[in-house]
Each structure stands twice: as structure tokens, then as C-alpha cells.
Amino acid sequence: MPRIVHPRRARHLGGIAALLSAAAAFNAHADISYKLDRASAPPGTNVHVQAVYFNDSETGGRWQPPRDLVLQWRSPSGAVVRSLAHADSDELDINVPVNNFARMSWTAVVPASATGLQAVSIEGEPAMMALDASGIGAIASKPADVPVVDARTGKPLPPAEVQATGVSPDGGPAPTQAANTAAPQPTGNPAFDRLRAGLSEYEPTYFDLRTRDSTTAKFQFSFKYRLFTPNRDEHPGFLDHLYLAYTQTSVWDLQGDSWPFIDTTFNPSLFWQSDKIWQSKNNDWSLGLTSGVEHASNGKAGDDSRSVNDAFVQPALNYRFDGGSTLTFAPRIKGYFALEDQNRDYTDYTGWVDYHLRWAQDNGLVASVMYRQGASSRRTAQLDLAWPLKRTFLNMNGYLHLQYFNGYGDTLLAYNQRQTSQIGIGLSLVP
């Protein structure tokens, strides 16, 4: 039998529902922060309202920013002007995975009647911003040549108390100058600072122990260096995607006399790389591309010498799940040239394509598979698993690393010898 609700009670329930709806709407915007792209602009000029939506929930989020914002400009005298800000993009339905963010901006014109410091608010949003409309840029560029005072009494604080904070007691820099100090501080060695700014990870870096047949260690380190860096206010150009990289992989005999290295592969490369040359409107799908040339050799002479050169193209198709993980399929297609006589048949064992499949969970498991097919059913497979040690009782940096290898090419020296299945376990710095 249907339940009958008294009309007065129905009105109360409707009011509660309205309040809950309003609360839900507020919570939906609680993770959105707004700011103006500048601190000072004269009347009649354009400014941009910038928003960042951050999803820190346990499920994927959906952000539908409005096409237009209504801004309220309030002057020190109390005068109020309302104007519109128009979206800079037509993408107004954005999926935001867990622990990720999305950006949006709107263009507004500073009202012609605006003077002095303006308090800028967005109707319907719990956001307040400020803009100096005097046109002289006082907020952004004028240093504060006044002492630090006690906010309650207005009297200057003792210089020793202020200096203990690391700032000058008599005056401070302009806000823009202070903001620049948030960047990594120079070391005093410009060459090292440029090197540090251009370095980043490339292939996985790890150290594993293996005990099949004999005790060995397999370890690898890898990095890349960006040759050109765009200015902060410019979009990266073609040259800004050029990199030099170096990867070194070694297999170390920990059981033989004097613990000799079985083989080491030295692998420099030059390539062009962009993580996103295309992205879908809802940000679920994206396509990256890496293409270049590389050299690999083991640094030995005579019959043990191995040298391989190839040009490669590696597209990377990515799918972002709402739960906060990314699946990537990245086949590496290679064309070999200038092979040494000792390894003319190299492609019979390695083939022409390395198929890579990788699943990476935010702050969680990283699993990757590599498969290659040579001639005459010569197959090679490698599985890598990495789990962040921050999520274990150790609470330390790095990852617990597990690697399974079966096939050819465990070392460059023995590229044509099938390696007994190996399982290694150790520490990974870059999964």
C-alpha cells in the first residue's frame, strides 16, 4: 500500500531535499580552485579566469564547467559591476580520473569603470580573487619597502625575530619576484643547473637477484636528457621534443671466481618524443609517439663483440580508466642497419617488433609485458611487476620489483642462445 505523506511534512521533506541538493552542488565544486592569470591589468583589457578541478575521490569524476561565468567586480568604494567571462574551449564535459586534475579558463574584460583594487567573485562559486585595475601594476611589480610589523599593534617586530624566518625585516620583494623563488634554487654552478633541469627517467631502473642454475644479478639504469627547453610562456616546438638517452644493462655472475660480469649492453639513443600528440575530448584516450635511432654494443672485441644499430618508431596508445589507472599499448617497430658480421642473423632471434603492454595504477601496481617474435618460432617474453614500497611496512622509496624472462636476448652476447626461464626479485627505482 502506498505511503501517504502529510502535506506539511512533504513541504519539510522538500526543503530538506533542496538543502541536500545545494550541499551536494557545493561539494561538487569543493575541489575546484580559481585564480586570475595576472595580478594587475588596466580597464578594458582581457584577463583570464583559470580553474583547476582536482578529483581526490575514490571514483572517476565528471566535470561540466559552464560556458560563461558571471563575475562581480567590487571596488574599495563599494561600487559593483557584473560582467561575463566566456570559456576558452568548447570541451565542457570532461572525465577526470582518480587523483587527476583538469584545467579550464575563461576570458573576461576588466570593466571600463574599474579603478583601484578590485575584489572579483564568481556568482555561484565560493571563490574570491583580487585584481589591481589601476594600470600601474603595483601589486605585481612594486616591492614592499616597509618593515615587518606586529599585525595587532602595528609596531615593527625586532629585527632578530624577523631575520630568523630568513627574510629581510626592512622590506620585501614584489609578489612576482617572491613567486620565482619557489623554483629550484640554483647551486651556483650554471652548467650543473642546466644538466639537472634537462634530466629525466627513460627506461626502467632496477637491480634484481636471480638464482636459476647459478646466482646472478641483472641490473639496469637509464635516463634521458632534453636538448631544448621552451620558455615558460611558449608552447613546445618540434626541437623541444628532442632527447638524448643512455641505458645500460648488465648481468653479473655472483657465484663465479672474482664475480665477473657476464655481459653488459651499452645503449645510447637520439629520438623525438611527445607523450600526447592527440587526446580525445573526454581525456580517456591519448596517443604518444617516440621515434629515433639507437646503438647497442657490449664493448668487447673479437668473437665476443656484438653491435646493433636500428631506427625505430614507437606509437603509444593510452586509455585512462576512471578508477585511476592507465593501460598503454606501445609496439616498437625497428629497422636494423650496419650489423656486425658476428650478429648478421640478429633479426632471426629478435624479430622486427617489440610489443609492449603496460598497466599502471596511480600510487599502486605497475605491470608490463614485452613480447617479440623471431624466425622459426623463436619467441621471447618478459614480465615486470613493481609495487611501491611506500605502501608496505617499510614505508620507503622505490618499488619491490619482480621480473620473469624467457627466450632470447637476455644478454647481447648470447642473443642467439635461448635463456633458461629466469625469475628475479629486487628493487626498482623507476618501474
C-alpha positions as CSV (number, residue, x, y, z in Angstrom):
1,M,0.0,0.0,0.0
2,P,1.5,3.4,-1.0
3,R,2.7,5.5,1.9
4,I,0.8,8.8,2.3
5,V,2.9,11.8,3.5
6,H,1.2,14.7,5.2
7,P,1.3,17.9,3.0
8,R,3.1,19.9,5.8
9,R,5.6,17.1,6.2
10,A,6.0,16.9,2.5
11,R,7.0,20.6,2.4
12,H,9.6,19.9,5.2
13,L,11.0,17.0,3.2
14,G,11.1,19.1,0.1
15,G,13.0,21.8,1.9
16,I,15.5,19.2,3.3
17,A,15.9,17.8,-0.2
18,A,16.6,21.3,-1.5
19,L,19.2,21.8,1.2
20,L,20.8,18.4,0.4
21,S,20.9,19.3,-3.3
22,A,22.5,22.6,-2.5
23,A,25.1,20.8,-0.3
24,A,25.8,18.3,-3.0
25,A,26.3,21.1,-5.5
26,F,28.7,22.8,-3.2
27,N,30.7,19.6,-2.6
28,A,30.8,19.0,-6.4
29,H,32.7,22.4,-6.6
30,A,34.8,21.9,-3.4
31,D,37.7,20.6,-5.4
32,I,37.7,23.5,-7.9
33,S,40.2,26.3,-7.4
34,Y,40.0,29.6,-9.3
35,K,42.6,32.3,-9.9
36,L,43.3,35.2,-12.3
37,D,46.2,34.8,-14.7
38,R,47.6,38.1,-13.6
39,A,47.5,40.4,-10.5
40,S,47.2,43.7,-12.4
41,A,45.5,44.9,-15.6
42,P,44.1,48.2,-16.7
43,P,40.4,48.7,-17.5
44,G,39.4,47.5,-21.0
45,T,42.0,44.7,-21.2
46,N,41.5,41.0,-21.2
47,V,42.2,38.8,-18.2
48,H,41.7,35.0,-17.9
49,V,40.0,33.2,-15.1
50,Q,41.7,29.9,-14.6
51,A,40.2,26.9,-12.9
52,V,41.7,23.6,-11.8
53,Y,39.4,20.7,-10.9
54,F,41.1,18.0,-8.8
55,N,39.5,14.6,-8.2
56,D,40.6,13.1,-4.9
57,S,37.6,10.8,-4.5
58,E,37.7,7.0,-4.9
59,T,35.9,7.0,-8.3
60,G,36.2,8.9,-11.5
61,G,34.7,12.3,-11.7
62,R,32.9,14.2,-14.4
63,W,33.3,18.0,-14.6
64,Q,30.9,20.1,-16.7
65,P,32.2,23.6,-16.4
66,P,29.8,26.4,-17.6
67,R,30.3,28.1,-20.9
68,D,30.0,31.5,-19.2
69,L,30.8,32.8,-15.8
70,V,29.2,35.8,-14.2
71,L,31.8,38.0,-12.4
72,Q,31.2,40.6,-9.7
73,W,33.8,43.4,-9.5
74,R,33.7,45.3,-6.3
75,S,35.8,48.5,-5.8
76,P,37.0,49.9,-2.5
77,S,34.2,52.4,-2.6
78,G,31.6,49.7,-2.8
79,A,30.6,50.0,-6.4
80,V,29.7,46.7,-8.0
81,V,29.9,45.8,-11.7
82,R,28.7,42.5,-13.1
83,S,30.1,41.1,-16.4
84,L,30.5,37.8,-18.3
85,A,33.6,35.7,-18.8
86,H,33.5,33.3,-21.8
87,A,35.0,29.8,-22.0
88,D,38.2,29.5,-24.0
89,S,37.4,25.9,-25.0
90,D,34.3,24.1,-26.4
91,E,35.1,21.0,-24.3
92,L,32.6,21.4,-21.5
93,D,32.2,17.7,-20.5
94,I,35.4,16.4,-19.0
95,N,36.1,13.0,-17.4
96,V,38.6,13.3,-14.5
97,P,40.2,10.0,-13.2
98,V,41.0,9.4,-9.6
99,N,43.9,11.6,-8.3
100,N,44.0,13.6,-11.5
101,F,43.0,17.1,-12.5
102,A,41.7,19.1,-15.4
103,R,42.1,22.8,-16.3
104,M,39.7,25.3,-17.8
105,S,39.9,29.0,-18.5
106,W,37.5,31.9,-19.3
107,T,38.3,35.3,-20.9
108,A,36.9,38.4,-19.3
109,V,37.3,42.1,-19.9
110,V,38.3,44.4,-16.9
111,P,35.3,46.8,-16.7
112,A,35.9,50.3,-18.0
113,S,34.7,51.8,-14.8
114,A,37.0,49.7,-12.6
115,T,39.5,51.7,-10.5
116,G,42.0,50.6,-7.8
117,L,42.0,47.2,-6.2
118,Q,39.0,45.1,-7.3
119,A,37.6,42.1,-5.3
120,V,36.5,39.7,-8.0
121,S,34.0,36.9,-7.2
122,I,32.2,34.3,-9.4
123,E,28.5,34.1,-8.9
124,G,27.5,30.7,-7.5
125,E,31.1,29.8,-6.6
126,P,32.8,30.1,-3.2
127,A,35.8,31.9,-4.8
128,M,37.3,35.3,-4.2
129,M,40.1,36.9,-6.3
130,A,41.8,40.2,-6.5
131,L,43.0,42.4,-9.3
132,D,44.7,45.8,-9.3
133,A,42.9,47.8,-12.0
134,S,45.0,51.0,-11.6
135,G,47.1,50.0,-14.6
136,I,50.4,50.7,-12.9
137,G,50.9,47.1,-11.8
138,A,51.5,47.9,-8.1
139,I,50.5,44.5,-6.8
140,A,52.6,42.6,-9.3
141,S,55.8,44.7,-9.6
142,K,56.2,47.1,-6.7
143,P,58.4,45.9,-3.8
144,A,57.2,46.5,-0.2
145,D,59.8,48.9,1.3
146,V,58.3,48.8,4.8
147,P,59.2,46.8,7.9
148,V,57.5,43.7,9.2
149,V,55.2,44.7,12.0
150,D,53.0,43.1,14.6
151,A,49.6,42.9,12.9
152,R,47.8,43.7,16.2
153,T,49.7,46.7,17.3
154,G,51.3,47.9,14.0
155,K,54.7,48.2,15.7
156,P,57.8,46.9,13.9
157,L,59.0,43.5,15.1
158,P,62.5,43.1,16.5
159,P,64.9,42.6,13.5
160,A,66.3,39.4,15.1
161,E,62.9,37.8,15.2
162,V,62.2,38.6,11.6
163,Q,65.6,37.5,10.3
164,A,65.1,34.1,11.9
165,T,62.5,33.5,9.3
166,G,65.1,34.1,6.5
167,V,63.6,37.3,5.2
168,S,64.6,41.0,5.4
169,P,63.0,43.0,8.3
170,D,63.1,46.3,6.3
171,G,61.5,45.4,3.0
172,G,60.4,42.5,0.8
173,P,60.3,41.7,-2.9
174,A,57.4,42.1,-5.3
175,P,55.0,39.1,-5.3
176,T,56.2,38.1,-8.8
177,Q,59.8,38.1,-7.5
178,A,58.8,36.1,-4.5
179,A,57.0,33.5,-6.7
180,N,60.1,32.9,-8.7
181,T,61.9,31.8,-5.5
182,A,59.5,28.7,-5.5
183,A,61.5,27.3,-8.4
184,P,64.5,25.0,-7.6
185,Q,67.3,27.3,-6.3
186,P,70.5,27.4,-8.4
187,T,73.5,25.7,-7.0
188,G,76.0,28.3,-8.1
189,N,77.1,26.1,-11.0
190,P,75.1,27.1,-14.1
191,A,76.3,24.1,-16.1
192,F,75.1,21.7,-13.4
193,D,71.8,23.5,-13.1
194,R,71.1,23.2,-16.8
195,L,72.0,19.5,-16.7
196,R,69.7,18.9,-13.7
197,A,66.8,20.7,-15.4
198,G,67.1,18.6,-18.6
199,L,67.4,15.1,-17.0
200,S,64.6,12.7,-16.5
201,E,63.9,8.9,-16.4
202,Y,63.7,6.8,-19.6
203,E,63.6,3.0,-19.4
204,P,63.1,1.2,-16.1
205,T,65.9,1.3,-13.5
206,Y,66.2,-1.8,-11.2
207,F,68.5,-4.3,-9.5
208,D,67.4,-7.9,-9.3
209,L,68.8,-11.2,-7.9
210,R,68.3,-14.5,-9.8
211,T,69.1,-18.0,-8.6
212,R,68.1,-20.3,-11.5
213,D,71.2,-22.5,-12.4
214,S,73.5,-20.1,-10.7
215,T,73.3,-16.9,-8.6
216,T,73.3,-13.8,-10.9
217,A,72.2,-10.2,-10.7
218,K,70.6,-8.3,-13.5
219,F,70.5,-4.5,-13.2
220,Q,69.7,-1.6,-15.5
221,F,69.8,2.2,-15.2
222,S,68.5,4.6,-17.8
223,F,68.0,8.4,-18.2
224,K,67.2,10.9,-20.9
225,Y,68.3,14.5,-21.5
226,R,66.2,17.1,-23.1
227,L,68.2,19.0,-25.7
228,F,66.0,22.1,-25.8
229,T,63.7,23.6,-23.2
230,P,60.9,26.0,-24.2
231,N,60.3,29.3,-22.4
232,R,57.6,29.2,-19.7
233,D,55.1,31.2,-21.8
234,E,55.6,29.3,-25.1
235,H,54.2,26.0,-26.4
236,P,56.9,23.4,-27.1
237,G,58.1,23.4,-30.7
238,F,59.5,20.5,-32.7
239,L,63.0,20.8,-31.3
240,D,61.8,20.9,-27.8
241,H,60.9,17.2,-28.1
242,L,64.4,16.1,-28.9
243,Y,66.2,13.9,-26.4
244,L,69.5,12.1,-25.9
245,A,69.2,8.9,-23.8
246,Y,71.5,6.3,-22.3
247,T,70.6,2.9,-21.0
248,Q,73.0,0.3,-19.6
249,T,72.0,-3.3,-18.8
250,S,74.3,-5.8,-17.1
251,V,74.2,-9.5,-16.0
252,W,76.6,-10.1,-13.1
253,D,77.8,-13.6,-12.0
254,L,77.7,-13.6,-8.2
255,Q,78.8,-17.2,-7.9
256,G,81.9,-17.5,-10.1
257,D,85.5,-16.7,-9.2
258,S,86.1,-12.9,-8.8
259,W,82.4,-12.3,-9.5
260,P,82.8,-11.5,-13.2
261,F,80.3,-9.6,-15.4
262,I,78.8,-12.0,-17.9
263,D,77.9,-9.2,-20.3
264,T,77.0,-5.5,-20.4
265,T,74.9,-3.7,-23.1
266,F,75.7,0.0,-23.7
267,N,72.7,1.6,-25.4
268,P,72.8,5.4,-26.4
269,S,70.0,6.8,-28.4
270,L,68.7,10.0,-30.1
271,F,65.0,10.4,-30.5
272,W,61.9,12.7,-30.8
273,Q,59.2,12.1,-28.2
274,S,55.8,13.6,-27.4
275,D,53.6,12.0,-24.7
276,K,50.4,13.4,-26.3
277,I,50.2,14.2,-30.0
278,W,46.4,13.6,-29.8
279,Q,43.8,13.4,-27.0
280,S,40.1,12.6,-27.0
281,K,37.6,15.2,-25.9
282,N,36.8,13.3,-22.7
283,N,40.5,12.7,-21.9
284,D,40.1,8.9,-21.8
285,W,42.2,8.2,-24.9
286,S,45.5,9.7,-25.9
287,L,48.3,8.9,-28.4
288,G,52.0,9.5,-27.9
289,L,54.9,8.9,-30.2
290,T,58.7,8.2,-29.9
291,S,60.9,7.9,-33.0
292,G,64.7,7.9,-33.4
293,V,67.9,5.9,-33.8
294,E,69.9,3.9,-31.2
295,H,73.1,1.9,-30.9
296,A,73.7,-1.1,-28.7
297,S,77.0,-2.9,-28.1
298,N,78.7,-4.9,-25.4
299,G,82.1,-3.2,-25.7
300,K,84.0,-6.4,-26.3
301,A,86.4,-7.3,-29.1
302,G,87.0,-10.3,-31.4
303,D,84.5,-13.1,-31.5
304,D,82.6,-11.7,-28.4
305,S,82.0,-8.4,-30.0
306,R,78.3,-7.5,-30.5
307,S,76.9,-4.4,-32.2
308,V,73.4,-3.4,-33.3
309,N,72.1,-0.2,-34.8
310,D,68.4,0.5,-35.6
311,A,65.9,3.2,-36.4
312,F,62.6,2.9,-34.6
313,V,59.1,4.2,-34.4
314,Q,57.0,3.6,-31.3
315,P,53.4,4.9,-31.1
316,A,51.8,4.6,-27.7
317,L,48.0,4.3,-27.3
318,N,46.8,5.1,-23.8
319,Y,43.5,4.5,-22.2
320,R,42.7,6.2,-18.8
321,F,40.3,4.3,-16.5
322,D,38.0,6.1,-14.1
323,G,39.5,4.1,-11.2
324,G,42.9,5.8,-11.6
325,S,45.0,3.6,-13.8
326,T,46.3,3.7,-17.3
327,L,46.6,1.0,-20.0
328,T,49.3,1.5,-22.7
329,F,50.0,-0.4,-25.9
330,A,53.2,0.6,-27.5
331,P,54.7,-1.5,-30.3
332,R,58.3,-0.6,-31.1
333,I,58.9,-1.1,-34.8
334,K,62.6,-1.3,-35.7
335,G,64.7,-1.3,-38.9
336,Y,68.3,-2.5,-38.5
337,F,71.4,-1.3,-40.3
338,A,75.2,-1.8,-40.1
339,L,75.1,-5.1,-38.3
340,E,78.4,-6.7,-37.5
341,D,79.5,-10.0,-39.1
342,Q,79.2,-11.7,-35.7
343,N,75.5,-11.0,-35.5
344,R,74.2,-10.8,-39.0
345,D,71.4,-13.1,-38.1
346,Y,70.3,-10.9,-35.2
347,T,66.7,-10.4,-36.5
348,D,66.2,-14.2,-36.8
349,Y,66.1,-14.2,-33.0
350,T,64.6,-10.8,-32.1
351,G,62.3,-10.0,-35.0
352,W,61.4,-6.5,-36.1
353,V,58.8,-5.5,-33.5
354,D,58.8,-5.4,-29.7
355,Y,55.2,-5.4,-28.4
356,H,54.8,-3.6,-25.1
357,L,51.7,-3.6,-22.9
358,R,51.7,-1.7,-19.6
359,W,49.2,-1.2,-16.9
360,A,50.0,1.4,-14.3
361,Q,47.8,2.1,-11.3
362,D,48.2,5.5,-9.6
363,N,50.3,5.0,-6.5
364,G,50.0,1.3,-6.9
365,L,50.9,-1.7,-9.1
366,V,52.8,-1.3,-12.3
367,A,52.7,-4.4,-14.6
368,S,54.4,-4.5,-18.1
369,V,54.8,-7.2,-20.7
370,M,57.2,-7.3,-23.6
371,Y,56.9,-9.9,-26.4
372,R,58.9,-10.3,-29.6
373,Q,58.7,-13.0,-32.3
374,G,61.7,-14.1,-34.3
375,A,62.0,-16.6,-37.1
376,S,61.2,-20.3,-36.7
377,S,59.1,-19.9,-33.5
378,R,61.9,-18.1,-31.6
379,R,59.8,-16.3,-29.1
380,T,60.9,-14.0,-26.2
381,A,58.7,-12.7,-23.4
382,Q,59.4,-10.6,-20.3
383,L,57.1,-9.7,-17.5
384,D,57.8,-6.9,-14.9
385,L,55.8,-6.2,-11.8
386,A,56.5,-3.3,-9.4
387,W,54.8,-2.4,-6.2
388,P,55.5,0.8,-4.3
389,L,57.4,0.3,-1.1
390,K,55.6,3.3,0.4
391,R,52.6,1.1,0.6
392,T,54.4,-1.6,2.7
393,F,55.5,-1.7,6.3
394,L,59.0,-0.5,5.1
395,N,57.5,2.9,4.0
396,M,60.5,3.6,1.9
397,N,61.1,5.0,-1.6
398,G,61.3,2.8,-4.7
399,Y,59.4,-0.3,-5.7
400,L,59.5,-4.0,-5.0
401,H,60.4,-5.4,-8.4
402,L,59.8,-8.9,-9.9
403,Q,60.9,-9.9,-13.4
404,Y,60.2,-13.0,-15.4
405,F,62.3,-13.6,-18.6
406,N,62.0,-16.5,-21.1
407,G,63.6,-16.5,-24.6
408,Y,66.5,-14.9,-26.4
409,G,68.4,-11.7,-25.8
410,D,68.8,-11.7,-22.0
411,T,72.3,-10.5,-22.9
412,L,73.6,-9.1,-26.2
413,L,76.5,-11.5,-26.2
414,A,74.1,-14.5,-26.1
415,Y,71.4,-13.1,-28.4
416,N,71.2,-16.4,-30.3
417,Q,71.1,-18.7,-27.2
418,R,67.8,-19.5,-25.5
419,Q,67.9,-18.5,-21.9
420,T,66.5,-20.8,-19.2
421,S,63.5,-19.1,-17.7
422,Q,64.6,-16.7,-15.0
423,I,62.8,-15.1,-12.2
424,G,64.5,-12.1,-10.5
425,I,63.4,-10.1,-7.5
426,G,64.8,-6.9,-6.2
427,L,64.5,-3.1,-6.0
428,S,63.2,-0.8,-8.8
429,L,63.7,3.0,-8.7
430,V,61.8,3.6,-11.9
431,P,59.2,0.9,-12.9
